[in-house]
């Protein structure tokens, strides 16, 4: 399996990637801007995500909402932001491709003349509501915010959450937000993929027509800040929850770096599915936990490996902590079993193929590889990284990143139940 | 060639799309088979649909159907839950047991080369689950803990309370997960009896979608499922329990679940409404798109884009085999709770009274619902689920082809008539999960009468 594609770079620096798939009479248009919350500054957080909202509110030549014309054409559209990148996409009937490209190019080239105080203030309120709904009013919703803050020093770009701090969002000024747009949202810092019911030659012609005349924009300096934890930290957060949950995080390899695929497989072996080591031992056999999860969060500047485990009623977190750390020591000493490797390969293969089921998925994947690996055709090489994982390699990655390295433990406990937390935990305040 | 930026390009004609061709076969044991050839990636998806979801739970055993369905993949034919999980993992399978109010759906997606193993797995867990006491206790405890955790989740509390206020003791009045006392009182024997009564070939439908000839898909499925026989059960279930009419009036017009210090107010507004079999289904789809079904709907443009009260608001006609609800859902700032409810009720009222749907709105809704329709048939899993829905609601195999032509007939007058008939301001219930101390003052002005305070865990 492979995603066939053709890539060209326009004279303004915009990468254009085309993939043909005529199964459905639709085309997935996908734009990645290589900007995320890591490009923000302390005290001025949440801008990249705020733009994800403002980009739908109109541009100079279409100073109305972006949803009505595209939905009316049968399109599905949205955007998303994380620490490293922002994407904007629409899946439209083939006949509406010109419309989608017109609109995407208009907001790339001509957003700011249409950005008014009124739109800005309204979307700022919407984002504050989003923050309350998805973080503040949700059980364990602030744990991730507390964890990032503890893992990275205040001036590190992964210290703050992508949604930003409520205080910064309230204090954001329109001129600062404009400057942020001018710095990052332009052809030279973007990647456009067109996947679906389109001929390659025509796709490039359309891309040139709509985007070719837009300015390249200023060169963007890539953010590169190393982060290291000086020492381990043990923290506790009171929340409106019934059951306590323990989070343990370590710094880990960056995306595609050595050890990244190994730790991804290790996360599955520890906590994915009933046959995973910790589910089996803590949830299935000993029944001291209600759920367990682990993941290797691969990011551009450096990853984060995290295990999260919710205790059963009446169980205190130290018991879970020793079980989790014990499993990690076992992996460092004994590596993976052959059954675990076989399972990992089967699941990896399936997951890669499932991602190719939709044109939207393929378009996004091509842009991801282009943006982060500099090569839209990284699919096979990416999959090969997982097939190449060995027991010894996994053990080495665990030793290096999880055993001989400091970590942050965060106990989230019901209000008034500090006794369930890890001993000596320091209280954290998050809002 | 330069771009004319003085106006938006007008979309061209739609290219033709061929909807899935469904091939049927009936087995002697009563199981209905449906196969669709889907040419895409080498993946096979199957859905086994068994009618009778949480609405067939016995009165004293809410959660029994879900518990029974949840135990299917916890061990079968003498193999442990771990062994079953290992088999799923080795075929890269994505196994999913979904319990709705009207049906249980067991879905599996796997790679084409594992089709036969996947089929065998689904057959085995449905027809020969262990239903062992130890597994029962383990899963029950996990569910009791999940119920406890739901008490902290505003949206889950609101869902539960809304169903209760609208439906009372009607089979649609409880969530599939059940309640703490019912789960506590449950025994593995009742689970076994429910399994024998519910999982029978007669009435069930197996849908298989993959890149093989329909006959090959059907042959493999027939060979596997032909020997399936219903087991004797001590329990009698009524698969049509959901068809009983729901209460004419809700328990309260305004109900509040007090959550001190809540960062937002979670809202549900609606009333019991219609069954999926209503002849006005197409009209309701258009009405919903205009009122609150899409980003550009009246409610979202008002509450989010104009007022900034919320991150988003949605409405839906959740039509079922029996009478399902109309519901509006959103989460709003605590300080704007009263005004947000006022605006929402006013919008719902207006579309049936003084601001009827316009021709332009109907055109917009039609375009978006029809032009985007093929998108729902992109993956094998989507096709399998769509075909299973036809079986559940007894819709013809030509349904997908007829969908757009039917929708095209809906006029603005039809939408207004549907709004008057299906949206009744007088029956409307508002459920709020929020900080009562802070929102108390803004509730009186709504004209909804005194508010009724409910506990988070209503049985």
Interface residues (C-beta under 8 A of the other chain):
Chain A: X1 X23 X24 X25 X26 X61 X62 X65 X67 X68 X69 X71 X72 X73 X74 X75 X76 X91 X93 X94 X95 X96 X98 X99 X102 X103 X105 X106 X110 X121 X122 X123 X124 X125 X126 X127 X128 X129 X130 X132 X133 X134 X136 X137 X138 X139 X197 X209 X210 X213 X240 X241 X242 X243 X273 X274 X275 X280 X283 X284 X287 X290 X312 X313 X339 X342 X343 X346 X347 X349 X350 X351 X353 X354 X356 X357 X358 X359
Chain B: X1 X2 X3 X5 X6 X8 X9 X10 X11 X12 X13 X14 X15 X16 X17 X39 X40 X41 X42 X43 X81 X82 X85 X86 X88 X89 X90 X91 X92 X93 X94 X109 X110 X111 X138 X141 X142 X145 X146 X148 X149 X151 X152 X153 X154 X261 X262 X263 X264 X266 X294 X295 X296 X301 X304 X305 X306 X308 X309 X310 X311 X331 X332 X333 X364 X367 X368 X370 X371 X372 X373 X374 X375 X377 X378 X379 X380 X381
